[in-house]
Amino acid sequence: MCKFHAMAFVALLFSVANADRRTVEVRGPADSSDGKLASLTGCAYDGDGIWDKIMASPDAASIRAIPWKDIIDSITNFLNDKETNIGILEKVIDDLNQYEVPKTMSKDLIEALITSSFSAEGSYGSVENARSSSCGKPGKTPRVPFDAMEVAAEKIVALAQHDLSSGGVKSSKADFLNICNTFLAAGNDAFAGYCGALCNKLADVVQRLSDQTSSFEKSIALREKSAEKQQNLKDEQKKMEQCQQAKQSLDKLQKYLESLDVEIEKKHKAVRKAEFDLDVAQHNAADLLKSNHSNVQKAREALAAVTKDENEFVDQTGTAAEVVHRGLRDAEEELFLKHLDERARALTLKGEHQAAHDQKEFLQPMQIKAQKLLTDLEQYQQAAKFYRKAVAKLVSEHQAE
């Protein structure tokens, strides 16, 4: 009975699992994480095929025939591919993150570029000359070339080319203007000198170069691509985690069903043993019954033989006793007659004394013979009693059976 109850329970388990699968399919992938086993549908390249193998039929034979190795291998291959994809995505994201958003030119870099541009031939000569001359304002000393502003602008483009072309630095015109005006002490009066105009010109040419060479827009695109890959990575990791949980649950289900199968085998063996023992017992009982019938028949025959012997013995005993009594009477009569005859002869021939002596010697053998006949009679009687007891015991045992 335990065997059939266990298989019925397994069938019920699979029917519930199959119902859960149908629920997942109706609700869609968004809810597939509600059950660990339910995620099997998206846990392999042939998720529905795995379910078909597991749910082929809820009967005991189909459950025992589930191809666990094929299912586990399919899921393992799927997980290995996911792990490879995750590794590739992590590498791509790492490579994308190497392209950083360019940093704005620092104060030190701007001041260094201005200083170097002023040192070029035909320019202001130095920062001090530019400040003192108000960047070439007539009437200010020292006097500087008329086109010193253009030379400085041309020179600063060449100097900034190296830093801006790397993509790691970009220019901000507002920051450049503020730093330049402060560095050259341009002041707020645009007519007091030309330093404000010089700073504006330098800021323009540097900004144009930055716009042409900066990888800012490219970096933004890479950032967006990196974010997309990071989302893909999260999705893959989530799928892998759900699939691993489903695989663990499937492993537990496999072990549980295998343990049930082992228990069923034990119960089945116990049932077969019980049926075998019952068959042996029935067979032995039939043999015993047959043997008992034979023994009863033999006992009846023995009883009949004993009864017959008893009757014959009783008859023989009675006859022997009669013979003994008759012999004893005959002996006594013969003895008496002989006694009379011998006495008469003794009285006649030897006298009364001699006759008595002869009578004693003659009677002694006769007395011994008579005693022997009495002993035989007593033995016959004891034997008759023994046979009666033996017969009574056999009768009692037969009645008890």
C-alpha positions as CSV (number, residue, x, y, z in Angstrom):
1,M,0.0,0.0,0.0
2,C,2.9,2.4,0.8
3,K,4.2,2.0,-2.7
4,F,1.0,3.1,-4.3
5,H,0.6,6.0,-1.9
6,A,4.1,7.3,-2.7
7,M,3.5,7.2,-6.4
8,A,0.2,9.0,-6.0
9,F,1.9,11.7,-4.1
10,V,4.5,12.2,-6.8
11,A,1.8,12.4,-9.4
12,L,0.1,15.0,-7.4
13,L,3.3,17.0,-7.0
14,F,3.8,17.0,-10.8
15,S,0.3,18.0,-11.5
16,V,0.7,21.0,-9.2
17,A,4.0,21.9,-10.8
18,N,2.4,21.6,-14.2
19,A,-0.4,24.0,-13.1
20,D,2.3,26.5,-11.9
21,R,4.0,26.3,-15.3
22,R,0.7,27.1,-17.1
23,T,0.2,30.0,-14.8
24,V,3.6,31.4,-15.6
25,E,3.0,31.1,-19.3
26,V,-0.2,33.0,-19.1
27,R,1.2,35.8,-16.9
28,G,4.3,36.2,-19.1
29,P,8.0,36.5,-18.5
30,A,7.7,39.5,-16.1
31,D,6.3,37.2,-13.5
32,S,8.5,34.2,-14.2
33,S,10.6,34.9,-11.1
34,D,7.6,34.2,-8.8
35,G,8.6,30.5,-8.7
36,K,12.1,29.1,-8.9
37,L,11.0,26.2,-11.0
38,A,8.9,28.4,-13.2
39,S,12.0,30.2,-14.4
40,L,13.1,27.1,-16.2
41,T,11.2,28.3,-19.2
42,G,13.7,31.0,-19.7
43,C,16.6,29.1,-18.2
44,A,17.7,27.3,-21.3
45,Y,17.6,27.6,-25.1
46,D,14.8,25.1,-25.0
47,G,13.1,26.0,-21.8
48,D,9.7,24.6,-22.9
49,G,11.4,21.4,-24.1
50,I,12.8,20.9,-20.6
51,W,9.3,21.3,-19.2
52,D,8.0,18.8,-21.8
53,K,10.6,16.3,-20.6
54,I,9.7,16.8,-17.0
55,M,6.0,16.9,-17.5
56,A,5.7,14.1,-20.2
57,S,3.2,12.3,-18.0
58,P,2.4,12.2,-14.3
59,D,2.4,8.4,-14.1
60,A,5.1,6.5,-12.2
61,A,6.9,5.1,-15.3
62,S,7.2,8.5,-16.9
63,I,8.5,10.1,-13.7
64,R,11.2,7.4,-13.3
65,A,12.1,7.9,-17.0
66,I,12.8,11.7,-16.7
67,P,16.2,12.3,-18.5
68,W,17.7,14.3,-15.7
69,K,21.2,14.3,-17.2
70,D,20.0,15.8,-20.5
71,I,18.1,18.5,-18.6
72,I,20.9,19.4,-16.2
73,D,23.4,19.4,-19.1
74,S,21.2,21.8,-21.1
75,I,20.8,24.2,-18.2
76,T,24.5,23.9,-17.4
77,N,25.4,24.8,-21.0
78,F,23.0,27.7,-20.9
79,L,24.6,29.0,-17.6
80,N,28.1,28.6,-19.1
81,D,27.1,30.7,-22.1
82,K,25.5,33.3,-19.8
83,E,28.7,33.4,-17.7
84,T,30.7,34.0,-20.9
85,N,28.3,36.8,-22.0
86,I,28.7,38.4,-18.6
87,G,32.4,38.3,-18.9
88,I,32.3,39.9,-22.3
89,L,30.0,42.6,-21.1
90,E,32.2,43.3,-18.1
91,K,35.2,43.7,-20.5
92,V,33.3,46.0,-22.9
93,I,32.1,48.1,-20.0
94,D,35.6,48.3,-18.6
95,D,36.9,49.4,-22.0
96,L,34.2,52.0,-22.4
97,N,35.0,53.4,-19.0
98,Q,38.5,54.1,-20.1
99,Y,37.2,56.9,-22.2
100,E,36.6,59.6,-19.6
101,V,34.8,62.9,-20.1
102,P,37.5,65.5,-20.8
103,K,38.4,67.9,-18.0
104,T,38.2,71.6,-18.4
105,M,41.6,73.3,-18.8
106,S,43.1,74.3,-15.5
107,K,44.2,77.8,-14.4
108,D,47.8,76.7,-14.5
109,L,47.5,75.4,-18.0
110,I,45.8,78.5,-19.3
111,E,48.4,80.8,-17.7
112,A,51.2,78.7,-19.1
113,L,49.7,78.8,-22.6
114,I,49.4,82.6,-22.4
115,T,52.9,83.1,-21.1
116,S,54.4,80.9,-23.8
117,S,52.4,82.6,-26.6
118,F,53.7,86.0,-25.4
119,S,57.3,84.7,-25.6
120,A,57.0,84.1,-29.4
121,E,58.9,86.4,-31.8
122,G,56.7,89.3,-32.8
123,S,54.5,89.0,-29.8
124,Y,54.5,90.9,-26.5
125,G,57.8,89.4,-25.3
126,S,56.6,88.6,-21.8
127,V,53.6,88.8,-19.5
128,E,55.1,91.9,-17.8
129,N,55.4,93.7,-21.1
130,A,51.8,92.9,-21.9
131,R,50.6,94.1,-18.6
132,S,52.7,97.3,-18.7
133,S,51.6,98.2,-22.2
134,S,48.0,97.3,-21.5
135,C,48.5,94.7,-24.2
136,G,49.7,97.2,-26.9
137,K,47.7,100.3,-26.0
138,P,49.4,103.3,-27.7
139,G,51.0,105.6,-25.3
140,K,51.9,102.8,-22.9
141,T,55.4,101.4,-22.4
142,P,57.0,99.4,-23.5
143,R,55.9,99.7,-27.1
144,V,55.0,96.4,-28.7
145,P,54.5,95.4,-32.3
146,F,51.2,96.3,-33.8
147,D,50.3,92.7,-34.7
148,A,51.5,91.3,-31.3
149,M,47.9,90.3,-30.6
150,E,47.6,88.2,-33.8
151,V,51.0,86.6,-33.2
152,A,50.0,85.6,-29.7
153,A,46.7,84.2,-30.9
154,E,48.4,82.1,-33.6
155,K,51.1,80.9,-31.2
156,I,48.6,79.8,-28.5
157,V,46.7,77.6,-31.0
158,A,49.9,75.8,-31.8
159,L,50.7,75.4,-28.1
160,A,47.2,74.2,-27.1
161,Q,47.1,71.7,-29.9
162,H,49.0,69.0,-27.9
163,D,46.8,69.2,-24.8
164,L,43.4,69.5,-26.6
165,S,44.1,66.8,-29.2
166,S,44.5,64.1,-26.6
167,G,40.8,64.2,-25.8
168,G,41.5,64.5,-22.1
169,V,41.2,68.3,-21.9
170,K,38.6,70.7,-23.2
171,S,38.3,74.5,-23.1
172,S,35.7,76.5,-21.5
173,K,35.6,80.0,-23.0
174,A,34.1,81.6,-19.8
175,D,36.7,80.1,-17.6
176,F,39.5,81.0,-20.0
177,L,38.3,84.7,-20.1
178,N,38.1,85.0,-16.4
179,I,41.5,83.5,-15.8
180,C,43.1,85.5,-18.6
181,N,41.6,88.9,-17.5
182,T,42.8,88.3,-14.0
183,F,46.2,87.1,-15.1
184,L,46.7,90.2,-17.3
185,A,44.9,92.6,-14.9
186,A,42.7,93.7,-17.8
187,G,40.2,95.5,-15.5
188,N,36.6,96.4,-16.3
189,D,37.4,99.5,-18.6
190,A,37.6,98.2,-22.1
191,F,38.9,101.5,-23.4
192,A,41.8,101.7,-20.9
193,G,43.7,99.0,-22.7
194,Y,43.6,96.1,-25.1
195,C,44.0,93.2,-22.6
196,G,40.3,92.5,-22.5
197,A,40.2,92.3,-26.3
198,L,43.4,90.1,-26.2
199,C,41.8,87.7,-23.8
200,N,38.7,87.5,-25.8
201,K,40.7,86.7,-29.0
202,L,42.8,84.1,-27.2
203,A,39.7,82.5,-25.7
204,D,38.0,82.3,-29.1
205,V,40.8,80.6,-31.0
206,V,41.4,78.1,-28.2
207,Q,37.7,77.3,-28.0
208,R,37.5,76.7,-31.7
209,L,40.4,74.3,-31.5
210,S,38.9,72.6,-28.5
211,D,35.6,72.1,-30.3
212,Q,37.4,70.6,-33.3
213,T,39.6,68.2,-31.3
214,S,37.7,67.5,-28.1
215,S,36.1,64.0,-27.7
216,F,33.4,65.2,-25.4
217,E,30.5,64.3,-27.7
218,K,32.2,61.0,-28.4
219,S,32.6,60.4,-24.7
220,I,28.9,61.1,-24.1
221,A,28.0,58.5,-26.7
222,L,30.4,56.0,-25.1
223,R,28.9,56.7,-21.7
224,E,25.5,56.0,-23.1
225,K,26.8,52.8,-24.6
226,S,28.4,51.9,-21.3
227,A,25.1,52.5,-19.5
228,E,23.3,50.3,-22.0
229,K,25.9,47.5,-21.6
230,Q,25.6,47.8,-17.8
231,Q,21.9,47.3,-18.0
232,N,22.5,44.3,-20.3
233,L,24.9,43.0,-17.7
234,K,22.3,43.4,-14.9
235,D,19.7,41.6,-17.1
236,E,22.1,38.7,-17.8
237,Q,23.2,38.5,-14.1
238,K,19.5,38.4,-13.1
239,K,18.7,35.7,-15.6
240,M,21.7,33.7,-14.5
241,E,20.8,34.1,-10.8
242,Q,17.2,33.0,-11.5
243,C,18.4,30.1,-13.6
244,Q,20.8,29.0,-10.9
245,Q,18.0,29.1,-8.3
246,A,15.8,27.1,-10.7
247,K,18.6,24.6,-11.2
248,Q,19.1,24.2,-7.4
249,S,15.3,23.7,-7.0
250,L,15.4,21.2,-9.9
251,D,18.3,19.4,-8.2
252,K,16.3,19.1,-5.0
253,L,13.3,17.8,-6.9
254,Q,15.5,15.2,-8.6
255,K,17.0,14.1,-5.3
256,Y,13.5,14.0,-3.7
257,L,12.0,11.9,-6.6
258,E,15.1,9.6,-6.5
259,S,14.7,9.2,-2.8
260,L,11.0,8.3,-3.3
261,D,12.0,5.8,-6.0
262,V,14.5,4.2,-3.6
263,E,11.8,4.0,-0.9
264,I,9.4,2.6,-3.4
265,E,11.9,-0.1,-4.4
266,K,12.3,-1.0,-0.7
267,K,8.6,-1.2,-0.2
268,H,8.2,-3.2,-3.4
269,K,10.9,-5.6,-2.3
270,A,9.2,-5.9,1.1
271,V,5.8,-6.6,-0.6
272,R,7.5,-9.2,-2.8
273,K,9.1,-10.8,0.2
274,A,5.8,-10.9,2.1
275,E,4.1,-12.4,-0.8
276,F,6.9,-15.0,-1.2
277,D,6.8,-15.8,2.5
278,L,3.0,-16.1,2.4
279,D,3.2,-18.5,-0.6
280,V,5.9,-20.6,1.3
281,A,3.7,-20.7,4.4
282,Q,0.6,-21.7,2.4
283,H,2.6,-24.4,0.7
284,N,4.0,-25.7,4.0
285,A,0.5,-25.6,5.5
286,A,-0.8,-27.7,2.6
287,D,2.1,-30.2,3.1
288,L,1.5,-30.3,6.8
289,L,-2.2,-30.8,6.4
290,K,-1.5,-33.6,3.9
291,S,1.0,-35.1,6.3
292,N,-1.5,-34.8,9.2
293,H,-4.1,-36.6,7.2
294,S,-1.6,-39.3,6.6
295,N,-0.6,-39.4,10.2
296,V,-4.2,-39.6,11.3
297,Q,-4.8,-42.4,8.9
298,K,-1.7,-44.3,10.2
299,A,-2.8,-43.6,13.8
300,R,-6.2,-45.0,13.0
301,E,-4.7,-48.1,11.4
302,A,-2.3,-48.5,14.4
303,L,-5.2,-48.1,16.8
304,A,-7.1,-50.7,14.9
305,A,-4.1,-53.1,15.0
306,V,-3.5,-52.5,18.7
307,T,-7.2,-53.1,19.4
308,K,-7.0,-56.3,17.4
309,D,-3.9,-57.3,19.2
310,E,-5.5,-56.4,22.5
311,N,-8.5,-58.6,21.7
312,E,-6.4,-61.4,20.6
313,F,-4.2,-61.0,23.7
314,V,-7.2,-61.0,25.9
315,D,-8.5,-64.0,24.2
316,Q,-5.2,-65.7,24.5
317,T,-4.8,-64.6,28.1
318,G,-8.2,-66.0,28.9
319,T,-7.4,-69.2,27.2
320,A,-4.0,-69.5,28.9
321,A,-5.6,-68.9,32.3
322,E,-8.1,-71.6,31.6
323,V,-5.4,-73.9,30.5
324,V,-3.4,-73.1,33.6
325,H,-6.4,-73.7,35.9
326,R,-7.2,-76.9,34.1
327,G,-3.6,-78.0,34.3
328,L,-3.5,-77.2,37.9
329,R,-6.7,-79.2,38.6
330,D,-5.4,-82.1,36.6
331,A,-2.1,-81.9,38.4
332,E,-3.8,-81.8,41.7
333,E,-6.0,-84.7,40.8
334,E,-3.0,-86.7,39.4
335,L,-1.0,-85.7,42.4
336,F,-3.8,-86.8,44.7
337,L,-4.2,-90.1,43.0
338,K,-0.6,-90.7,42.9
339,H,-0.4,-89.7,46.5
340,L,-3.0,-92.3,47.4
341,D,-1.4,-94.9,45.4
342,E,2.1,-94.2,46.7
343,R,0.8,-94.0,50.2
344,A,-0.8,-97.3,49.8
345,R,2.3,-98.8,48.4
346,A,4.5,-97.1,51.0
347,L,2.4,-98.3,53.9
348,T,2.6,-101.7,52.3
349,L,6.3,-101.8,51.4
350,K,8.3,-99.4,53.6
351,G,6.1,-98.2,56.2
352,E,4.5,-95.0,57.0
353,H,7.7,-93.0,57.5
354,Q,9.2,-94.0,54.2
355,A,6.0,-93.2,52.4
356,A,5.9,-89.7,53.7
357,H,9.5,-89.1,52.6
358,D,8.8,-90.4,49.1
359,Q,5.6,-88.3,48.9
360,K,7.5,-85.1,49.6
361,E,10.1,-85.8,46.9
362,F,7.4,-86.7,44.5
363,L,5.2,-83.6,45.2
364,Q,8.1,-81.0,45.0
365,P,8.5,-81.0,41.1
366,M,4.7,-80.8,40.9
367,Q,4.6,-77.8,43.2
368,I,7.3,-76.1,41.1
369,K,5.4,-76.7,37.9
370,A,2.2,-75.3,39.5
371,Q,4.1,-72.2,40.8
372,K,5.5,-71.6,37.3
373,L,2.0,-71.8,35.8
374,L,0.8,-69.2,38.4
375,T,3.7,-66.9,37.5
376,D,3.0,-67.1,33.8
377,L,-0.6,-66.3,34.5
378,E,0.4,-63.1,36.5
379,Q,2.7,-62.0,33.6
380,Y,-0.1,-62.4,31.1
381,Q,-2.4,-60.3,33.3
382,Q,0.2,-57.5,33.6
383,A,0.8,-57.5,29.9
384,A,-2.9,-57.2,29.3
385,K,-3.0,-54.1,31.6
386,F,0.0,-52.5,29.7
387,Y,-1.7,-53.0,26.3
388,R,-5.0,-51.5,27.7
389,K,-3.1,-48.3,28.9
390,A,-1.2,-48.0,25.5
391,V,-4.5,-48.3,23.6
392,A,-6.2,-45.7,25.9
393,K,-3.2,-43.2,25.4
394,L,-3.4,-43.6,21.5
395,V,-7.1,-43.0,21.6
396,S,-6.7,-39.9,23.8
397,E,-4.0,-38.4,21.5
398,H,-6.1,-39.1,18.4
399,Q,-9.1,-37.3,20.0
400,A,-6.9,-34.3,21.0
401,E,-5.7,-33.9,17.4
